[in-house]
Amino acid sequence: MAIPIEERMRSDWNARARSDAYYYAITGRRHQDSAEFLATAELVLPILQSALSRVRTEAAEGPRTALEIGCGPGRLMLPMSRFFDEIHGVDVSDEMLALARQNLHDVPNAHMARNSGSDLAAFQSHSFDFVYSYAVFQHIPSIEVVTRYLEESVRVLKPGGVLCCQLRGGELRPDDRVRNDPTWVGCIFPYQKVFEVSRKCGLHLLQISDIDRQEMWVVGRIPPASAGTNHNQPVMKAVTPTDNPFGIVSRSGPGAAFVCWLEGFAESLSLGTVSVTLGDLEAVPSYISEHLGNGGFQLNVLVPHGAPLGETPVRMAFNGMPVPGQFNVDIQDYPVPEPQLVKVTDGVDLLVESATATASLKVLLTGIADPDAIAFEIGSLAIEDVTHYCNYPHAFGYEFTLQLPSGVAPGPHVLRIKAPGWESTAQVNVLPVAAWH
């Protein structure tokens, strides 16, 4: 008999917590102490605070409250607690919750509880101003369970409340493709599904970013109780490039987006109520500003894959009806910058830079036009076992995972990275392979 997904998730995450909870909660480095682990929250806080600024709940609706889905050992709850009168965290793992209670023992407004792993049944409807989740949904091996969590998040939010969550939007990393571990690898939740679910459950999408990446972020809001209606003729007033060094609209890279400037729309306008075409291709609305007055909004739109070069018409519809205003954008190829070495880390302990104790390395490069043309050497040995993953398409950025050849002895070595017309080096300290590996 098959084990229910929720039971499998609970068992696996309890086992991971017993093995090395902080590593599995944020795969940075094995055996972190509490101070090092909790400090990594600073990497995520700016995203959550930006989403928090879009909450439009009424003060009369009671204390300011938040909920974290998959709180783990409390890494994010600790700094987020200062923004709320009450903050709640749920997790499927008893072991993770025990650590959360330990890390937040002196935070009186923080409350933790175990949940089923697929719903928020413990909470009444319209209870929270802000619901958030990071590095959780990407590990759930069921689109249906992730969908249920999104629907439940909408249910427990107050009018004007905001959901901010991260999902696995793009392809799996190479090491995940061969990993037989469903509650770690999880499921891909494509951006089209985000739009579908949000329309169904009444979540007004405000932002969706990095739609082709593992870390796809989604921000949505329940319509505020005071949201106005539209009494004007919606119109698209202008189309401009997004901010990029060349001031162009491109097929890829930093310029692969454009801005539609709108007027005459209701304050409740959302990404799910508009559609934009670029020539014959459906583009992806990715960000909508707060109301700018006179029904005005800034709507950012991503250039779709396969967009043609040259003058291309932009058209828009609102709730299926054409919006007056048609503009052309001149689509160009974005100049690929020169390659740049960003960072070299251990292949597993990602917080360990310029060293490895696992006989593997991760190398982050930007400005890569052809990742298959990149070659690596350590000392005098070619590194043949190399996989790559496009982790930052806007900067032509790739993450390369290198398995070192068996002939590499412990000690300092020079890592050489070569591309056509470019070469870089990095000092790497090869340590004896750690016992756990």
BAMIBA-252063 format. One record per residue (C-alpha): chain; z, x, y; residue in three letters. Coordinates in steps of 0.25 Angstrom, whole numbers, always signed. Layout:
// residues N
<pt "A" <Z X Y> "Ala">
...
// end
This chain:
// residues 437
<pt "A" <+0 +0 +0> "Met">
<pt "A" <-4 +5 +14> "Ala">
<pt "A" <+8 +9 +23> "Ile">
<pt "A" <+7 +1 +36> "Pro">
<pt "A" <+3 +9 +48> "Ile">
<pt "A" <+16 +7 +55> "Glu">
<pt "A" <+24 +12 +43> "Glu">
<pt "A" <+15 +24 +42> "Arg">
<pt "A" <+16 +28 +57> "Met">
<pt "A" <+31 +27 +56> "Arg">
<pt "A" <+32 +36 +44> "Ser">
<pt "A" <+22 +46 +49> "Asp">
<pt "A" <+28 +47 +63> "Trp">
<pt "A" <+42 +48 +57> "Asn">
<pt "A" <+38 +59 +49> "Ala">
<pt "A" <+31 +66 +61> "Arg">
<pt "A" <+44 +64 +69> "Ala">
<pt "A" <+52 +71 +58> "Arg">
<pt "A" <+42 +82 +57> "Ser">
<pt "A" <+40 +86 +72> "Asp">
<pt "A" <+41 +73 +81> "Ala">
<pt "A" <+38 +80 +94> "Tyr">
<pt "A" <+25 +87 +89> "Tyr">
<pt "A" <+20 +74 +83> "Tyr">
<pt "A" <+24 +66 +96> "Ala">
<pt "A" <+15 +75 +104> "Ile">
<pt "A" <+8 +86 +96> "Thr">
<pt "A" <+11 +98 +105> "Gly">
<pt "A" <+19 +107 +98> "Arg">
<pt "A" <+27 +108 +85> "Arg">
<pt "A" <+42 +107 +86> "His">
<pt "A" <+44 +105 +101> "Gln">
<pt "A" <+58 +103 +106> "Asp">
<pt "A" <+61 +90 +114> "Ser">
<pt "A" <+60 +96 +128> "Ala">
<pt "A" <+46 +101 +125> "Glu">
<pt "A" <+42 +88 +118> "Phe">
<pt "A" <+47 +79 +129> "Leu">
<pt "A" <+40 +88 +140> "Ala">
<pt "A" <+26 +85 +134> "Thr">
<pt "A" <+28 +70 +140> "Ala">
<pt "A" <+23 +76 +153> "Glu">
<pt "A" <+9 +77 +148> "Leu">
<pt "A" <+8 +62 +146> "Val">
<pt "A" <+17 +57 +157> "Leu">
<pt "A" <+6 +57 +168> "Pro">
<pt "A" <-3 +48 +160> "Ile">
<pt "A" <+9 +38 +158> "Leu">
<pt "A" <+13 +38 +172> "Gln">
<pt "A" <-1 +36 +177> "Ser">
<pt "A" <-2 +23 +168> "Ala">
<pt "A" <+12 +19 +173> "Leu">
<pt "A" <+8 +19 +187> "Ser">
<pt "A" <-1 +7 +183> "Arg">
<pt "A" <+10 -2 +179> "Val">
<pt "A" <+10 -15 +187> "Arg">
<pt "A" <+22 -23 +181> "Thr">
<pt "A" <+31 -31 +191> "Glu">
<pt "A" <+45 -26 +194> "Ala">
<pt "A" <+50 -40 +191> "Ala">
<pt "A" <+46 -39 +177> "Glu">
<pt "A" <+59 -31 +174> "Gly">
<pt "A" <+62 -16 +171> "Pro">
<pt "A" <+51 -6 +170> "Arg">
<pt "A" <+48 -3 +155> "Thr">
<pt "A" <+40 +5 +147> "Ala">
<pt "A" <+36 +7 +132> "Leu">
<pt "A" <+31 +19 +124> "Glu">
<pt "A" <+24 +16 +111> "Ile">
<pt "A" <+26 +28 +102> "Gly">
<pt "A" <+37 +35 +110> "Cys">
<pt "A" <+39 +45 +99> "Gly">
<pt "A" <+51 +55 +103> "Pro">
<pt "A" <+51 +49 +117> "Gly">
<pt "A" <+43 +60 +124> "Arg">
<pt "A" <+36 +50 +134> "Leu">
<pt "A" <+48 +40 +135> "Met">
<pt "A" <+57 +50 +141> "Leu">
<pt "A" <+49 +53 +154> "Pro">
<pt "A" <+43 +39 +155> "Met">
<pt "A" <+57 +33 +154> "Ser">
<pt "A" <+59 +36 +169> "Arg">
<pt "A" <+49 +26 +173> "Phe">
<pt "A" <+55 +14 +167> "Phe">
<pt "A" <+68 +6 +166> "Asp">
<pt "A" <+65 +5 +151> "Glu">
<pt "A" <+56 +13 +142> "Ile">
<pt "A" <+54 +9 +127> "His">
<pt "A" <+48 +18 +116> "Gly">
<pt "A" <+43 +13 +102> "Val">
<pt "A" <+39 +22 +91> "Asp">
<pt "A" <+36 +20 +76> "Val">
<pt "A" <+44 +32 +72> "Ser">
<pt "A" <+59 +32 +71> "Asp">
<pt "A" <+59 +47 +71> "Glu">
<pt "A" <+52 +48 +84> "Met">
<pt "A" <+61 +37 +90> "Leu">
<pt "A" <+73 +45 +86> "Ala">
<pt "A" <+68 +57 +94> "Leu">
<pt "A" <+65 +48 +106> "Ala">
<pt "A" <+79 +42 +106> "Arg">
<pt "A" <+84 +57 +106> "Gln">
<pt "A" <+75 +61 +117> "Asn">
<pt "A" <+78 +49 +126> "Leu">
<pt "A" <+92 +47 +123> "His">
<pt "A" <+96 +49 +138> "Asp">
<pt "A" <+85 +39 +143> "Val">
<pt "A" <+92 +26 +143> "Pro">
<pt "A" <+80 +17 +147> "Asn">
<pt "A" <+72 +23 +135> "Ala">
<pt "A" <+72 +14 +122> "His">
<pt "A" <+65 +18 +109> "Met">
<pt "A" <+62 +9 +96> "Ala">
<pt "A" <+54 +10 +84> "Arg">
<pt "A" <+42 +0 +83> "Asn">
<pt "A" <+33 -4 +72> "Ser">
<pt "A" <+22 +5 +75> "Gly">
<pt "A" <+12 -6 +79> "Ser">
<pt "A" <+18 -15 +89> "Asp">
<pt "A" <+29 -17 +100> "Leu">
<pt "A" <+35 -29 +95> "Ala">
<pt "A" <+49 -25 +100> "Ala">
<pt "A" <+45 -27 +114> "Phe">
<pt "A" <+43 -40 +121> "Gln">
<pt "A" <+30 -43 +129> "Ser">
<pt "A" <+29 -39 +143> "His">
<pt "A" <+40 -29 +142> "Ser">
<pt "A" <+35 -16 +147> "Phe">
<pt "A" <+28 -10 +160> "Asp">
<pt "A" <+22 +2 +153> "Phe">
<pt "A" <+18 +5 +138> "Val">
<pt "A" <+13 +18 +134> "Tyr">
<pt "A" <+10 +26 +122> "Ser">
<pt "A" <+5 +41 +120> "Tyr">
<pt "A" <+1 +48 +107> "Ala">
<pt "A" <+4 +36 +99> "Val">
<pt "A" <-7 +26 +97> "Phe">
<pt "A" <-16 +38 +94> "Gln">
<pt "A" <-8 +40 +81> "His">
<pt "A" <-8 +25 +76> "Ile">
<pt "A" <-19 +24 +65> "Pro">
<pt "A" <-22 +10 +68> "Ser">
<pt "A" <-31 +4 +79> "Ile">
<pt "A" <-24 -9 +76> "Glu">
<pt "A" <-10 -4 +78> "Val">
<pt "A" <-14 +3 +91> "Val">
<pt "A" <-20 -10 +96> "Thr">
<pt "A" <-8 -17 +93> "Arg">
<pt "A" <+0 -7 +101> "Tyr">
<pt "A" <-9 -9 +113> "Leu">
<pt "A" <-8 -24 +112> "Glu">
<pt "A" <+7 -23 +110> "Glu">
<pt "A" <+8 -14 +123> "Ser">
<pt "A" <+1 -25 +131> "Val">
<pt "A" <+10 -35 +126> "Arg">
<pt "A" <+23 -28 +130> "Val">
<pt "A" <+18 -24 +144> "Leu">
<pt "A" <+22 -32 +156> "Lys">
<pt "A" <+11 -37 +165> "Pro">
<pt "A" <+6 -25 +173> "Gly">
<pt "A" <+12 -16 +162> "Gly">
<pt "A" <+4 -3 +158> "Val">
<pt "A" <+0 +2 +144> "Leu">
<pt "A" <-3 +17 +143> "Cys">
<pt "A" <-7 +23 +130> "Cys">
<pt "A" <-15 +34 +123> "Gln">
<pt "A" <-24 +31 +111> "Leu">
<pt "A" <-33 +39 +103> "Arg">
<pt "A" <-46 +36 +109> "Gly">
<pt "A" <-56 +47 +104> "Gly">
<pt "A" <-59 +55 +92> "Glu">
<pt "A" <-49 +62 +83> "Leu">
<pt "A" <-45 +76 +85> "Arg">
<pt "A" <-51 +85 +74> "Pro">
<pt "A" <-38 +87 +67> "Asp">
<pt "A" <-35 +72 +67> "Asp">
<pt "A" <-48 +69 +60> "Arg">
<pt "A" <-44 +76 +48> "Val">
<pt "A" <-29 +72 +48> "Arg">
<pt "A" <-25 +62 +38> "Asn">
<pt "A" <-13 +56 +46> "Asp">
<pt "A" <-17 +42 +52> "Pro">
<pt "A" <-4 +41 +60> "Thr">
<pt "A" <-7 +53 +67> "Trp">
<pt "A" <-22 +52 +69> "Val">
<pt "A" <-21 +38 +72> "Gly">
<pt "A" <-33 +30 +77> "Cys">
<pt "A" <-44 +31 +87> "Ile">
<pt "A" <-42 +19 +97> "Phe">
<pt "A" <-56 +19 +105> "Pro">
<pt "A" <-56 +15 +120> "Tyr">
<pt "A" <-64 +3 +116> "Gln">
<pt "A" <-53 -2 +108> "Lys">
<pt "A" <-43 +0 +120> "Val">
<pt "A" <-52 -9 +129> "Phe">
<pt "A" <-53 -20 +118> "Glu">
<pt "A" <-38 -20 +115> "Val">
<pt "A" <-35 -20 +130> "Ser">
<pt "A" <-44 -32 +133> "Arg">
<pt "A" <-38 -40 +121> "Lys">
<pt "A" <-23 -38 +125> "Cys">
<pt "A" <-25 -39 +140> "Gly">
<pt "A" <-22 -24 +144> "Leu">
<pt "A" <-29 -20 +156> "His">
<pt "A" <-35 -6 +154> "Leu">
<pt "A" <-33 +3 +166> "Leu">
<pt "A" <-37 +17 +160> "Gln">
<pt "A" <-42 +23 +147> "Ile">
<pt "A" <-44 +37 +147> "Ser">
<pt "A" <-49 +48 +137> "Asp">
<pt "A" <-56 +37 +128> "Ile">
<pt "A" <-62 +48 +119> "Asp">
<pt "A" <-49 +56 +117> "Arg">
<pt "A" <-37 +55 +108> "Gln">
<pt "A" <-29 +53 +121> "Glu">
<pt "A" <-35 +40 +126> "Met">
<pt "A" <-26 +34 +137> "Trp">
<pt "A" <-26 +19 +140> "Val">
<pt "A" <-19 +12 +152> "Val">
<pt "A" <-18 -3 +153> "Gly">
<pt "A" <-11 -13 +160> "Arg">
<pt "A" <-6 -28 +158> "Ile">
<pt "A" <-12 -35 +170> "Pro">
<pt "A" <-1 -36 +181> "Pro">
<pt "A" <+5 -50 +183> "Ala">
<pt "A" <+0 -49 +198> "Ser">
<pt "A" <-14 -45 +194> "Ala">
<pt "A" <-24 -51 +204> "Gly">
<pt "A" <-37 -58 +201> "Thr">
<pt "A" <-51 -54 +206> "Asn">
<pt "A" <-57 -63 +217> "His">
<pt "A" <-68 -53 +221> "Asn">
<pt "A" <-82 -49 +216> "Gln">
<pt "A" <-79 -36 +207> "Pro">
<pt "A" <-89 -25 +210> "Val">
<pt "A" <-91 -11 +207> "Met">
<pt "A" <-92 -3 +220> "Lys">
<pt "A" <-95 +11 +216> "Ala">
<pt "A" <-96 +21 +205> "Val">
<pt "A" <-92 +35 +207> "Thr">
<pt "A" <-89 +47 +198> "Pro">
<pt "A" <-75 +50 +194> "Thr">
<pt "A" <-68 +63 +200> "Asp">
<pt "A" <-74 +75 +193> "Asn">
<pt "A" <-78 +89 +199> "Pro">
<pt "A" <-93 +86 +199> "Phe">
<pt "A" <-92 +71 +204> "Gly">
<pt "A" <-102 +66 +193> "Ile">
<pt "A" <-102 +56 +182> "Val">
<pt "A" <-105 +63 +169> "Ser">
<pt "A" <-107 +60 +155> "Arg">
<pt "A" <-95 +68 +150> "Ser">
<pt "A" <-84 +77 +156> "Gly">
<pt "A" <-75 +74 +168> "Pro">
<pt "A" <-86 +65 +175> "Gly">
<pt "A" <-88 +56 +164> "Ala">
<pt "A" <-83 +44 +172> "Ala">
<pt "A" <-86 +36 +184> "Phe">
<pt "A" <-78 +26 +194> "Val">
<pt "A" <-82 +12 +197> "Cys">
<pt "A" <-76 +7 +210> "Trp">
<pt "A" <-73 -8 +209> "Leu">
<pt "A" <-70 -19 +219> "Glu">
<pt "A" <-66 -34 +217> "Gly">
<pt "A" <-59 -33 +204> "Phe">
<pt "A" <-45 -39 +200> "Ala">
<pt "A" <-33 -30 +200> "Glu">
<pt "A" <-33 -33 +185> "Ser">
<pt "A" <-46 -25 +182> "Leu">
<pt "A" <-45 -17 +169> "Ser">
<pt "A" <-54 -8 +161> "Leu">
<pt "A" <-56 -18 +151> "Gly">
<pt "A" <-62 -28 +161> "Thr">
<pt "A" <-73 -19 +165> "Val">
<pt "A" <-85 -13 +159> "Ser">
<pt "A" <-94 -2 +164> "Val">
<pt "A" <-108 +3 +159> "Thr">
<pt "A" <-115 +16 +162> "Leu">
<pt "A" <-129 +13 +160> "Gly">
<pt "A" <-130 +7 +147> "Asp">
<pt "A" <-117 +12 +142> "Leu">
<pt "A" <-103 +6 +142> "Glu">
<pt "A" <-93 +15 +150> "Ala">
<pt "A" <-78 +15 +149> "Val">
<pt "A" <-69 +11 +160> "Pro">
<pt "A" <-58 +20 +160> "Ser">
<pt "A" <-49 +18 +172> "Tyr">
<pt "A" <-46 +7 +182> "Ile">
<pt "A" <-38 +10 +195> "Ser">
<pt "A" <-28 +1 +201> "Glu">
<pt "A" <-33 -10 +210> "His">
<pt "A" <-38 -3 +223> "Leu">
<pt "A" <-39 -15 +232> "Gly">
<pt "A" <-50 -25 +234> "Asn">
<pt "A" <-52 -26 +219> "Gly">
<pt "A" <-55 -11 +218> "Gly">
<pt "A" <-54 -2 +206> "Phe">
<pt "A" <-58 +11 +202> "Gln">
<pt "A" <-64 +11 +188> "Leu">
<pt "A" <-66 +24 +180> "Asn">
<pt "A" <-77 +23 +169> "Val">
<pt "A" <-80 +33 +158> "Leu">
<pt "A" <-94 +37 +156> "Val">
<pt "A" <-98 +33 +142> "Pro">
<pt "A" <-104 +43 +131> "His">
<pt "A" <-119 +44 +132> "Gly">
<pt "A" <-120 +41 +147> "Ala">
<pt "A" <-134 +45 +152> "Pro">
<pt "A" <-136 +55 +163> "Leu">
<pt "A" <-141 +51 +177> "Gly">
<pt "A" <-140 +38 +185> "Glu">
<pt "A" <-133 +27 +177> "Thr">
<pt "A" <-129 +13 +181> "Pro">
<pt "A" <-114 +9 +181> "Val">
<pt "A" <-112 -6 +179> "Arg">
<pt "A" <-98 -13 +177> "Met">
<pt "A" <-94 -27 +172> "Ala">
<pt "A" <-80 -34 +174> "Phe">
<pt "A" <-76 -44 +163> "Asn">
<pt "A" <-90 -43 +158> "Gly">
<pt "A" <-97 -47 +171> "Met">
<pt "A" <-105 -37 +179> "Pro">
<pt "A" <-99 -31 +191> "Val">
<pt "A" <-108 -29 +203> "Pro">
<pt "A" <-111 -15 +207> "Gly">
<pt "A" <-120 -5 +199> "Gln">
<pt "A" <-120 +10 +202> "Phe">
<pt "A" <-126 +22 +195> "Asn">
<pt "A" <-119 +35 +191> "Val">
<pt "A" <-126 +48 +189> "Asp">
<pt "A" <-121 +53 +176> "Ile">
<pt "A" <-122 +68 +174> "Gln">
<pt "A" <-118 +79 +164> "Asp">
<pt "A" <-104 +84 +168> "Tyr">
<pt "A" <-105 +100 +169> "Pro">
<pt "A" <-96 +105 +157> "Val">
<pt "A" <-87 +115 +163> "Pro">
<pt "A" <-85 +129 +157> "Glu">
<pt "A" <-76 +129 +145> "Pro">
<pt "A" <-61 +131 +148> "Gln">
<pt "A" <-50 +135 +138> "Leu">
<pt "A" <-38 +125 +141> "Val">
<pt "A" <-28 +128 +130> "Lys">
<pt "A" <-26 +135 +116> "Val">
<pt "A" <-14 +129 +108> "Thr">
<pt "A" <-9 +129 +94> "Asp">
<pt "A" <-17 +119 +86> "Gly">
<pt "A" <-5 +111 +82> "Val">
<pt "A" <+6 +114 +92> "Asp">
<pt "A" <-2 +111 +105> "Leu">
<pt "A" <+9 +115 +114> "Leu">
<pt "A" <+8 +129 +109> "Val">
<pt "A" <-3 +137 +117> "Glu">
<pt "A" <-10 +149 +114> "Ser">
<pt "A" <-4 +150 +100> "Ala">
<pt "A" <-4 +144 +86> "Thr">
<pt "A" <+5 +143 +74> "Ala">
<pt "A" <-4 +134 +67> "Thr">
<pt "A" <-17 +142 +65> "Ala">
<pt "A" <-24 +133 +74> "Ser">
<pt "A" <-27 +132 +89> "Leu">
<pt "A" <-31 +121 +99> "Lys">
<pt "A" <-40 +125 +110> "Val">
<pt "A" <-43 +116 +122> "Leu">
<pt "A" <-56 +119 +130> "Leu">
<pt "A" <-63 +111 +141> "Thr">
<pt "A" <-77 +112 +146> "Gly">
<pt "A" <-83 +112 +132> "Ile">
<pt "A" <-97 +106 +131> "Ala">
<pt "A" <-99 +109 +116> "Asp">
<pt "A" <-86 +111 +108> "Pro">
<pt "A" <-94 +116 +96> "Asp">
<pt "A" <-98 +128 +103> "Ala">
<pt "A" <-84 +133 +105> "Ile">
<pt "A" <-80 +145 +96> "Ala">
<pt "A" <-66 +151 +94> "Phe">
<pt "A" <-61 +164 +89> "Glu">
<pt "A" <-48 +170 +87> "Ile">
<pt "A" <-47 +185 +87> "Gly">
<pt "A" <-60 +189 +80> "Ser">
<pt "A" <-60 +176 +71> "Leu">
<pt "A" <-69 +164 +74> "Ala">
<pt "A" <-61 +151 +73> "Ile">
<pt "A" <-70 +142 +64> "Glu">
<pt "A" <-61 +130 +62> "Asp">
<pt "A" <-62 +123 +75> "Val">
<pt "A" <-62 +108 +79> "Thr">
<pt "A" <-63 +102 +93> "His">
<pt "A" <-60 +89 +100> "Tyr">
<pt "A" <-64 +84 +114> "Cys">
<pt "A" <-50 +82 +120> "Asn">
<pt "A" <-55 +81 +134> "Tyr">
<pt "A" <-69 +76 +136> "Pro">
<pt "A" <-68 +75 +151> "His">
<pt "A" <-66 +91 +152> "Ala">
<pt "A" <-75 +94 +140> "Phe">
<pt "A" <-62 +98 +133> "Gly">
<pt "A" <-60 +101 +118> "Tyr">
<pt "A" <-49 +104 +109> "Glu">
<pt "A" <-52 +114 +99> "Phe">
<pt "A" <-43 +116 +86> "Thr">
<pt "A" <-45 +129 +80> "Leu">
<pt "A" <-40 +133 +66> "Gln">
<pt "A" <-38 +148 +66> "Leu">
<pt "A" <-44 +157 +55> "Pro">
<pt "A" <-35 +162 +44> "Ser">
<pt "A" <-37 +176 +49> "Gly">
<pt "A" <-30 +175 +62> "Val">
<pt "A" <-17 +182 +61> "Ala">
<pt "A" <-4 +179 +69> "Pro">
<pt "A" <-4 +185 +83> "Gly">
<pt "A" <-11 +184 +96> "Pro">
<pt "A" <-26 +181 +96> "His">
<pt "A" <-37 +179 +106> "Val">
<pt "A" <-44 +165 +104> "Leu">
<pt "A" <-58 +165 +109> "Arg">
<pt "A" <-66 +153 +113> "Ile">
<pt "A" <-81 +153 +115> "Lys">
<pt "A" <-91 +144 +120> "Ala">
<pt "A" <-105 +146 +125> "Pro">
<pt "A" <-104 +155 +137> "Gly">
<pt "A" <-89 +154 +138> "Trp">
<pt "A" <-77 +161 +131> "Glu">
<pt "A" <-62 +160 +132> "Ser">
<pt "A" <-50 +166 +125> "Thr">
<pt "A" <-36 +163 +123> "Ala">
<pt "A" <-24 +171 +117> "Gln">
<pt "A" <-18 +164 +105> "Val">
<pt "A" <-6 +168 +97> "Asn">
<pt "A" <-7 +165 +82> "Val">
<pt "A" <+6 +162 +76> "Leu">
<pt "A" <+10 +161 +61> "Pro">
<pt "A" <+7 +147 +56> "Val">
<pt "A" <+19 +138 +58> "Ala">
<pt "A" <+26 +134 +45> "Ala">
<pt "A" <+24 +119 +48> "Trp">
<pt "A" <+9 +121 +49> "His">
// end
